[in-house]
Amino acid sequence: MPKEYIDREAALAVIGRAPGGHEYDKGVDYSYEVVQNLPAADVAEVAHAYWIQHDAGPLKSECSVCRTTYSFRMGKEMKFCPICGARMDGGDNHAE
């Protein structure tokens, strides 16, 4: 199973909005402390994109994130944009 990562501040905000009650408050306090003290994962945010193919004139491809245009048609062999590093996996539901 692949690891999933969450935003610590978002998790703490959700725990902080939990309803009250004496015994429940102990559990909320404990959960808040545990999440606050978990070690941070070393992850990088990934930009998702796709190649825009321009057929008019010379064959050109454009990165959907940085809009850099290349004077040749990019295909499945280019998994990342060489300029901005975006992963060419279809972007935010813009799969071609």
Buried (B, 14 or more C-beta within 10 A) or exposed (E): EEEEEEEEEEBBEEBEEBEEEEEEEEEBEEBBEEBEEEEEEEEEEEBBBBBBEBEEEEEBBBBBBBEEEBEEBBEEEBEBBEEEBBBBEEBEEEEE
